[in-house]
Amino acid sequence: MRGFFDPRQRAHAPAQELHNGGFVAYAETPARADAILAALGPLETPADRGEAPILAVHDAAYVDFLKTGPARWKAAGRPGDLVGYIWPIVGRRPLALDRIDALAGRFSLDAATPLTADTWTSAYWSAQSVLAALDAVLGGDRAAFALCRPPGHHAGRDYLGGYCHLNTAAIAAQAAIFGGMAPVAILDVDYHHGNGTQDIFWNRGDVFFASLHADPATDYPFYWGHADETGEGAGDGTTLNLPLPQGTTRDAFRAALATALDRIARFAPDLLIVSYGADTWAGDPISRFGIETADYRLLAADIAACGWPTLIAMEGGYACDALGANVAGFLSGF
């Protein structure tokens, strides 16, 4: 299987994040990419396909914020990395505010995803990696892998969060549709719900989004991913959320996966995009499932057996000592 990664994806390295009332070391480190590369070996460097596929999914003002925000933060005399501390709640009217503090809240959902001077570069090349993997599949490959770092599934059309800045799965899905591969299904198997992906395609009938994740009643991102969220308008019925309790192990996860694959099969996609998070692993430091390394090959084989052309985009997974083996195990199922 071909895989793609650009070394510039390592550059994003915030010092800390706000977590449960205190500042802690940032969990989504460049060491994650290094651990995966150590297990898989060198991956192909993606070509630059430009900003157009990104702007087909993300708001232009938000993209400008990602590019210019850190410099504006520094110019305002703020120390450290750019991070919001005030957020507009639901129902507030849109305002043309210019102060960087206001923009930080406008374009984010949490205080755990700082911006640095290198964030845009890393996120941009993460998007280019997923577009390169898409081109491999469009060119006839059965499956391809994008080492997306930073990850993407928490990023919405105009907001960042959950360590995510550009929604790589959504960017690939839209590019696939523009390339004549439609409809598209996205299967999210990260520990946390892919709220950004759900938001982007909530009203769309040409993308089916299915997610297996920790119950948002107990886990981030809390406000999305409940079982009664099924889409609206043209997208009514094209969102499937399968929340699972903390402690879920292979057999229960596999049963939920079978449900998701059955629904996707009825949608009959031309392409499957898998948002793969290895934070479902039993030893992950910020998650609470019980999937073991040996389980990943079996779970991936269940997906591969469906026969759809498949693009696998890396999402979470924060236990660097096991991350490489968990990713390699999952990819081996294809």
C-alpha positions in Angstrom: 0.0 0.0 0.0 1.3 3.4 -0.9 1.6 6.0 1.9 2.2 9.7 1.9 3.8 12.2 4.4 5.8 15.4 4.1 8.5 16.2 6.6 7.1 19.7 7.1 4.2 18.1 8.9 6.6 17.8 11.9 7.0 21.6 12.3 3.7 22.2 14.3 4.8 21.7 17.9 2.8 23.8 20.5 4.3 23.9 24.0 1.2 23.2 26.0 -2.6 22.9 26.0 -5.3 23.6 28.6 -6.7 20.3 29.9 -9.1 19.8 32.8 -8.2 23.1 34.4 -4.4 23.0 34.0 -1.8 23.5 31.4 -0.1 20.2 30.3 2.4 19.2 27.6 0.8 19.2 24.2 -0.2 15.6 23.4 -0.2 15.7 19.6 3.5 15.9 19.1 5.8 15.4 16.1 6.9 12.2 17.8 3.6 10.6 16.7 4.6 10.9 13.1 8.1 9.6 13.9 6.7 6.5 15.6 4.5 5.7 12.6 7.3 6.2 10.2 9.6 4.0 12.2 7.1 1.2 11.9 6.1 1.7 8.2 9.4 2.9 6.7 9.7 6.0 4.4 6.5 7.2 2.8 6.2 9.1 -0.5 6.3 12.9 -0.4 3.1 14.4 -1.8 3.0 16.9 -4.6 1.6 20.3 -4.0 -2.0 20.4 -5.2 -2.6 23.9 -4.0 -5.2 25.6 -1.8 -8.2 25.1 -4.0 -9.2 21.7 -2.5 -8.9 23.2 1.0 -11.0 26.2 0.1 -13.6 23.9 -1.3 -14.3 22.7 2.2 -13.0 25.5 4.6 -14.1 29.1 4.9 -11.7 31.5 3.4 -11.6 33.8 6.4 -10.8 30.8 8.6 -7.9 29.8 6.3 -6.6 33.3 6.5 -6.8 33.1 10.3 -4.7 29.9 10.3 -2.1 31.6 8.1 -1.9 35.0 9.8 -3.1 34.5 13.3 0.2 33.6 15.0 1.9 36.7 13.6 -1.0 38.9 14.7 -0.9 37.3 18.1 2.8 38.2 18.4 2.3 41.7 17.1 -0.4 42.2 19.8 2.2 41.5 22.4 0.9 38.1 23.5 3.4 35.5 24.8 3.4 31.9 23.8 1.2 30.2 21.2 -2.1 31.6 20.0 -5.0 30.1 21.9 -8.5 31.4 22.5 -10.0 32.2 25.9 -13.5 33.5 24.9 -16.0 31.8 22.6 -19.3 33.0 21.0 -22.1 30.8 22.2 -24.9 29.4 20.0 -27.3 32.0 18.7 -25.0 35.0 18.8 -25.0 37.1 15.7 -21.9 37.2 13.4 -19.8 40.3 13.9 -16.9 41.7 11.8 -14.4 41.8 14.7 -10.7 42.3 14.1 -9.0 41.9 17.5 -7.0 38.7 17.5 -8.4 37.6 20.8 -11.9 37.7 19.3 -10.8 35.8 16.2 -9.2 33.1 18.3 -12.5 32.3 19.9 -14.5 32.8 16.6 -12.4 30.2 14.8 -11.9 27.5 17.5 -14.0 25.2 19.8 -11.5 24.6 22.6 -8.3 25.8 24.3 -6.4 22.6 23.6 -5.4 23.4 20.0 -2.9 26.3 20.0 -1.6 27.8 16.8 2.1 28.4 16.2 4.0 30.1 13.4 4.4 26.6 11.8 0.8 25.3 12.2 -0.4 26.4 8.7 2.6 24.8 7.0 2.1 21.5 8.8 -1.7 21.5 8.3 -1.3 22.4 4.7 1.0 19.5 4.0 -1.2 17.2 6.0 -3.9 18.1 3.5 -1.6 17.6 0.6 -0.8 14.1 1.9 -4.4 13.1 1.9 -4.9 14.5 -1.6 -1.9 12.4 -2.8 -3.4 9.3 -1.3 -6.7 10.1 -3.0 -5.0 10.4 -6.3 -3.4 7.0 -5.8 -6.9 5.5 -5.3 -8.4 7.5 -8.2 -5.5 6.1 -10.2 -6.5 2.5 -9.5 -4.9 1.6 -6.2 -7.1 -0.6 -4.0 -6.1 1.4 -0.9 -3.8 4.2 0.1 -2.7 5.7 3.4 -2.1 9.4 4.4 -0.1 10.1 7.5 -2.1 13.2 8.4 -0.4 15.0 11.2 -1.9 17.2 12.5 -5.1 15.2 12.3 -8.3 16.6 10.9 -11.7 15.2 12.0 -12.5 17.7 14.7 -12.0 20.7 12.4 -15.1 22.2 10.9 -15.7 24.5 8.0 -14.6 27.5 10.0 -13.2 26.2 13.3 -10.3 24.3 14.8 -10.2 22.0 17.8 -9.2 18.7 19.2 -5.7 19.1 17.7 -7.2 19.5 14.2 -6.9 22.5 11.8 -7.8 21.3 8.3 -10.3 18.4 7.9 -8.3 16.0 5.8 -11.1 13.4 5.4 -13.6 16.1 4.3 -11.0 17.7 1.9 -10.4 14.3 0.3 -14.2 13.5 0.1 -14.9 16.8 -1.7 -12.0 16.4 -4.0 -13.1 12.8 -4.9 -16.6 14.1 -5.7 -15.1 16.8 -8.0 -13.1 14.0 -9.6 -16.2 12.0 -10.4 -16.1 9.5 -7.6 -19.5 9.8 -5.9 -21.1 9.1 -3.6 -18.5 8.9 -0.9 -18.7 7.3 2.6 -16.5 8.3 5.5 -16.1 5.8 8.3 -14.6 7.4 11.5 -13.1 4.9 13.9 -11.2 7.2 16.2 -12.0 7.2 19.9 -13.4 10.7 19.7 -16.4 11.7 17.5 -15.5 13.4 14.3 -17.6 16.4 14.9 -16.0 18.6 12.2 -16.6 16.0 9.5 -20.2 15.6 10.7 -20.8 19.3 10.6 -19.4 19.8 7.1 -21.6 17.1 5.5 -24.6 17.5 7.8 -26.9 18.7 5.0 -25.3 16.7 2.2 -26.8 13.7 0.5 -23.7 12.7 -1.4 -21.5 11.9 1.6 -22.4 9.3 4.2 -20.7 9.7 7.6 -20.6 6.8 10.0 -18.7 7.1 13.4 -17.8 4.7 16.1 -16.7 6.6 19.1 -16.8 7.0 22.9 -20.2 8.1 24.1 -20.2 12.0 24.1 -22.1 11.9 27.3 -18.8 11.0 29.0 -16.1 12.1 26.4 -14.9 14.9 24.2 -16.4 16.5 22.1 -19.6 16.2 24.2 -21.8 18.3 22.0 -21.7 16.1 18.9 -21.9 12.4 18.2 -25.1 11.3 20.0 -27.1 8.5 18.4 -30.1 10.7 17.5 -28.0 12.9 15.2 -28.8 11.7 11.7 -28.4 14.8 9.4 -30.8 17.3 8.1 -32.3 18.4 4.7 -30.7 16.6 1.8 -28.5 14.9 4.4 -31.3 13.4 6.5 -30.3 9.8 7.2 -26.7 10.2 5.9 -25.2 10.5 9.4 -24.8 7.4 11.6 -23.5 7.7 15.1 -22.7 4.6 17.2 -21.5 5.8 20.6 -19.9 3.2 22.7 -19.2 3.0 26.5 -15.8 3.5 28.0 -14.1 0.1 28.3 -15.4 -1.2 24.9 -13.3 -4.1 23.7 -12.8 -5.8 20.3 -16.0 -7.8 20.0 -18.4 -5.0 20.9 -16.5 -2.6 18.7 -16.5 -5.2 15.9 -20.3 -5.6 16.2 -20.8 -1.8 15.9 -18.4 -1.8 12.9 -20.6 -4.4 11.2 -23.6 -2.2 11.7 -21.8 0.8 10.2 -20.5 -1.2 7.2 -24.0 -2.5 6.5 -25.4 1.0 6.4 -22.5 2.1 4.2 -23.2 -0.8 1.8 -26.7 0.3 1.4 -25.4 3.8 0.5 -23.2 2.0 -2.3 -20.2 4.4 -2.2 -17.7 4.7 -5.0 -15.1 5.5 -2.4 -14.6 4.8 1.3 -12.5 7.2 3.5 -11.5 5.8 6.8 -10.6 8.3 9.5 -8.4 5.9 11.6 -7.6 6.8 15.2 -5.3 4.5 17.1 -6.5 6.1 20.4 -8.9 3.2 20.7 -5.9 1.2 21.9 -6.2 0.0 25.5 -3.1 1.9 26.7 -3.8 5.2 25.1 -3.2 8.0 27.7 -6.2 10.1 26.9 -8.8 7.5 25.9 -10.7 4.6 27.5 -11.3 1.8 25.1 -9.8 -1.7 25.3 -8.8 -2.5 21.8 -5.5 -4.5 21.6 -2.8 -4.2 19.0 -3.6 -7.6 17.6 -7.2 -6.6 17.1 -6.5 -3.9 14.5 -5.7 -6.2 11.7 -9.0 -8.0 12.2 -11.0 -4.8 12.3 -9.3 -3.5 9.2 -9.9 -6.8 7.4 -13.6 -6.5 8.1 -13.5 -3.1 6.3 -11.3 -4.3 3.4 -13.7 -7.3 2.8 -16.4 -4.9 1.6 -14.3 -4.3 -1.5 -14.6 -0.5 -1.8 -11.6 1.6 -2.9 -10.4 2.9 0.3 -8.4 6.0 1.5 -7.1 5.8 5.1 -6.4 9.1 6.8 -4.6 9.1 10.1 -6.4 10.7 13.0 -5.6 10.3 16.8 -3.4 7.9 18.8 -1.2 9.3 21.6 0.8 6.4 23.0 3.9 6.8 20.9 5.5 3.6 22.1 2.7 1.5 20.6 1.5 3.8 17.9 3.6 2.5 15.1 2.6 -1.1 15.7 -1.1 -0.2 16.0 -1.0 1.7 12.7 1.0 -1.0 10.9 -1.4 -3.6 12.3 -4.4 -1.8 10.9 -2.9 -1.2 7.5 -1.9 -4.9 7.3 -5.7 -5.8 7.3 -5.8 -4.3 3.8 
